[in-house]
Amino acid sequence: MTLDHWTELITVGIAVTGGVYAALMVILKPFINDLKRVALSMSETTRKIERLIDSQNSMHEELIASKGEHQVINQRIDNIEEDVSELKSK
């Protein structure tokens, strides 16, 4: 094969590859746009889930603190009830 044949073969190969690439881009462009929208939606959903988890964690911490406060209040009520019972018995 001569240099002209190799040059022609390489040129045809590049042209065919470029044509296939262009055809694929035209065909796949709507799918690529849909995938980008899905990825963006997933990103937003992930942020919402993270905010939900953070709020649940803070609510859990508040409930734990509240439980401690309720225990203290219940203990005080028990002490008052005991004092009232003692005063009634006297």
WOQUI-V46754 format. One record per residue. N is the residue number from 1. SS is DSSP state (alpha for helix, beta for strand, coil for the rest). PHI is phi in degrees with one decimal (999 if undefined). Layout:
n ss phi
N SS PHI
N SS PHI
This chain:
n ss phi
1 coil 999
2 coil -90.4
3 alpha -61.5
4 alpha -64.2
5 alpha -66.5
6 alpha -62.5
7 alpha -61.4
8 alpha -64.6
9 alpha -64.3
10 alpha -65.8
11 alpha -63.6
12 alpha -63.8
13 alpha -61.0
14 alpha -64.7
15 alpha -65.3
16 alpha -64.9
17 alpha -61.2
18 alpha -63.2
19 alpha -64.7
20 alpha -63.7
21 alpha -60.2
22 alpha -62.3
23 alpha -64.0
24 alpha -63.1
25 alpha -64.9
26 alpha -66.3
27 alpha -70.7
28 alpha -88.4
29 alpha -55.8
30 alpha -61.6
31 alpha -67.6
32 alpha -64.0
33 alpha -63.1
34 alpha -62.8
35 alpha -63.6
36 alpha -63.9
37 alpha -63.9
38 alpha -64.3
39 alpha -63.0
40 alpha -64.5
41 alpha -62.6
42 alpha -63.9
43 alpha -62.7
44 alpha -64.5
45 alpha -63.8
46 alpha -61.2
47 alpha -62.5
48 alpha -63.5
49 alpha -64.1
50 alpha -61.8
51 alpha -64.1
52 alpha -62.6
53 alpha -63.2
54 alpha -61.6
55 alpha -67.8
56 alpha -64.6
57 alpha -63.6
58 alpha -67.3
59 alpha -64.6
60 alpha -63.7
61 alpha -62.8
62 alpha -64.3
63 alpha -65.5
64 alpha -62.9
65 alpha -64.1
66 alpha -63.9
67 alpha -62.0
68 alpha -62.7
69 alpha -64.5
70 alpha -65.1
71 alpha -63.3
72 alpha -63.6
73 alpha -63.2
74 alpha -62.4
75 alpha -64.6
76 alpha -63.2
77 alpha -62.6
78 alpha -60.3
79 alpha -63.4
80 alpha -64.3
81 alpha -62.7
82 alpha -64.2
83 alpha -63.3
84 alpha -63.3
85 alpha -62.0
86 alpha -65.1
87 alpha -67.0
88 alpha -68.5
89 alpha -73.2
90 coil -80.7
